[in-house]
Amino acid sequence: MQKSILFFLKHIFLFFVFSLPFYSFGNFDFNSNCLKAYQNIFELKLNTARQLIAIERKVHPNNSIVPLLENYIDYFYLLTNQSKIEFERLEKNKNIRLEQISEDDKNSPYFLYAQAEINLQWALIRGRYGEYYTAAREINRANNQLQENSKKFPGFHLNSKGIGLINAVMGALPDGFLKSTLAAFGIKGNIQTGLNLLEKLVENLPKSTFEPFYEETVFYYAYVLSDVAHSNQAYTKTLKYTNRIADSSLMKTYLRAYVSARTAHNDETIDILNNKPSGAIYQPFPYLDYLMGIAKLNKLDLEVAETYFNKFLQTNMGSNYIKDAYLHLGWIALLKNEEPNFLVLMAKTKSNGYTYQSRDEQALNEANAPKPNLFLLKARLLFDGGYYNKALTMLVNNEAEDFATLKDKTEYFYRLGRINDELGKEDIALNNYQNAINLGKNLKYYFAAKAAIQMGKIYERKNSPTKAKLSYSIALNMKDHEYENTIEKEAKEGLKTISN
């Protein structure tokens, strides 16, 4: 009888431990003040969060949630300003925070979780600046800490957030230094495993006491859907899961606008950005002006696009998207028949900014390439905005012979293929893609290799695995072209899917 009572009491205790508010573990005190700071961080009201955390540190100097929240602020501050100088200034905070946490209660589920979060956040920032070896070590530490925490505290749902993100990102890495380094640590990852963990968490958090972590989990899930998995459900799921986030959140605006832009929902992107929350309370976010510039240019609204790109360049204190902004301004000049200004802006694309981001690297490549053909450029921009019929009208009255260079002939067929593909004219698209491959297979441009990838996807939809495999193999065998690593990864994923 006594044993039965003890057993009952033990399980009642465990039930309350994992059903009470998530902030009630020793010196890891996620109290109401910390919760308010955390919520302000995810609305991108960083100064308000800083003030709340300063109060918390003064009142409860031993609360180890404070260094975790301070790291969140640095993380989102660096994501919004994109500054390598600021990254180098703030990086020293990492070890100070980890040291404070490591001296706290090892029996708290936050002990390993908080350290893992800090390691993972710095790894994600560091990877933007090419510090891959250090990032790999931080990801390895975070992964080990989260796996151990999952064994010790299987009811602590937040472990799945970091494990899901690591799985997705590592599973999508192209062959290279970072992937091989992580493989040496024993981390390979799996995109689908990561997606499943994150989606399950997003679905379950609102029903649990961990609900305040919902917005953060949606932030990572939307990123994985659009940028990592390139899911055709990225747009619908991002809108679905961000719907319950308050409209006062600038993070909500960013997620919706970013994914809309990535998935050719251009009018939606413009509408979201036009209605974003504003005011001094929010963290400055110049990237949103850059994003509006892209969206307006995709609609061929040249004057407005030019205004937003210039605004971005004037207010941006960071290192990224500078070359790409100048490239787009150059395209605007070309479309306005201002060739001298186009040449000036191409020179600025080459001389200004950095190539940490793939978009800036590609901008540099395009600035060094021959001047784009106006018909092809307009078709490209309209296609990127999802205006497929308008894009088709730019090319429908042209023939390959109308273009002077082999590059332009290849791009002509590639653009036609992409447009017809999106319009559901698959057989016409296949013919366009094959012409692009025939003409461009020995060029340094990506058109031919990407055309082969798109052919493989069509043949998969047509349930023709042999032809799909051949198309992916053609893409895989093309070398020394733009986006080679990314296209090679797509080809390998396609072949893997067919094999399964």
C-alpha positions, 0 to 999 in steps of 0.5 A: 500500500505504501509503495503504491502511494509513493508511486502515485505521488512520484508520477503526480509530481512528474506530471506537475513538473512538465505541465506547470509553466515552463519557467519554474526550474531553479535559477532558470527562472522564466518569470513574467518579466523574462517572458515579456522580454522574450515576447518583445524580442520576437516582435523585434522591439529589441530596445524594450526587451533590453530594458526589461532584461536590465531590470531582471539582471538587477533584481535577480542577478543569478537568473540564468535565463537572462544571458539566454535572453541577452543572446537572443537580442544579439542574434536578432540584432545581427540578423536585422542589421547584417553587420560584420563589424557588429558581429565581431564586437558582440561575439565576445559575449558568447563565452561570458554567457555560457560560463554563467549558465554552466555554473547553474543547476545541472538538473534543470532542463534549461541547463543544456538547452540554454547552452545549445541555443547560444551555440546554435545561434552563433553558428547560424550567424557565423555561417553568414560570414564564411566561418564554417569550421567554428560554426561546425564546432558550435553546431556539434556542441549544440546537437550533443547538448540537445540530444543529451537533454532529450534523454534526460528530459523527454517531456521538455518539448523545446529540444525538438526545435533545435534538433529539427533545425539542425537536421533540416539544415545539415541534411540540405548542405551541398558537398563542401567543407562545412558538410564534411566537417560536420560529417566528421563530427557524426552529424549528417542530418535529414531534411524530412526528419527536421521538417517533421520535428518542427511541424509537430512542434508548431502544431502542439505548442499552442496546446501546451504550457510551452506556447510562448515559444510558438513564434520562434518555432514558426520562424525556423519552420518557415525558413526551413520550408522556403530556403532549405526544403524549397517546399511547394507548401512554404507559402500556404503553411507560413501564412497558416502558422503566422496567422495566430501571431499578433499583427504588432509583430514585425517578425510576422511581417518579415516572415510573410513578406520573405516567404511570399517573395520567395514563392512568386506571390509578388502582390502579396509581398507588396501588400504585406510590406505596405501594412507593416507595423512601424515606429521607433519602438521597432528594431531598424530593418533595412532589408525590408526596403530591399525586399520591397525594391525587389517586389516593385522591380518584379512588377516593373514599377521602376521609379518606386523600386529605385526609391526603395533600393536607394533607401536601403543603401542609405540606411543599411549599416550591414555587409550583405545585399549591397552588391545585389542592390546596386545590380538591381539599380543598374537594371533599372537604369538599363530598362529606363534607357540610361546606359551611362548610368547602368555602367556606373552602377555595374562598376559600383556592384563590383567595387562595393559590398561583400560576397558573403551572401550567394545573392551578392556573389551572383550579383558580382558574376552578373556585373562581370557578364555581358549586358543583359538583353532587355526582353530577357531581363523583363521576362526574368523579372516578371517571372520572379514575381509570378506574372507568368502570362506577362512574362510570356508576352515578352518572349512570344514574338521572338525567336532564338535567332533574334538574339545575338549571343549563344548566352542569350539564345540559351537563356531565351529557351530557359526562360521560355521553359520556366514560364511554360512549366509554371503555366502547366504546358509541360511538353512545350517546356520540355522542348524549351529545356532541351534546346537550352541544354543543347545550346548551353551545356558548355557555357559557364552560365547556369541555364543548361544545368538548371534546365536539366533539373527542371526536366527531371522534375517534369518527368517525375510528375509524369511518372517517367523515372527513367527519363527523370533519372537521365535528366538529373544525371545530365545536370550532375555531369555538367561542371564549371557553371554558376550555382554548381553546388546548389544544382548538384545538390538538387540533382542528387536529391532528385536521383535519391527520390527516384531510387526510393 
